[in-house]
Amino acid sequence: MSCPTAVHHIAIKVRDLERAERFFVQTLGLGVLRRWPALDGPGERSLWLDLGAGAFLALERACSEGEPLAAGGPGLHLLALRIERAERQAWIDRLANAGVPLCGQTAFTLYCRDPEGNRIGLSHWPDPVQHEAE
């Protein structure tokens, strides 16, 4: 099994998604890759910006003011490292053997926490897990 090959993406939770977009797009010149709609109403919940070499910056709308960071307040949300989809199960096994529990997973990403509690992702976006037919 290989090591992670690159930074896949970094996610930052922000209080004001529109203001953050203006800074990262207009001031820093990052291009918009994708917009994710809000799940519970109008507007957007996330914006993906191109960092080059296949990496992106995900700006995620933070939860309401006053909630603790773990519940979704502003700040660093995730560092995701790129892995190969074919090695997903090997990574699950490697983490388990190291005593590192998964704290979540999607069809694209495995989530765990480092010793300091920071959320780490191992992602193979845009290649989803292929489930065998039952």
Buried (B, 14 or more C-beta within 10 A) or exposed (E): EEEBEEBBBBBBBBEEBEEBBEEBBEEEEBEEBEEEEEEEEEEBBBBBBBBEEBBBBBBBBBBEEEEEEEEBBBEEBBBBBBBBBEBBEEBBEEBEEEEBEBEEBEEBBBBBEEEEEEBBBBBBBEEEEEEEEE
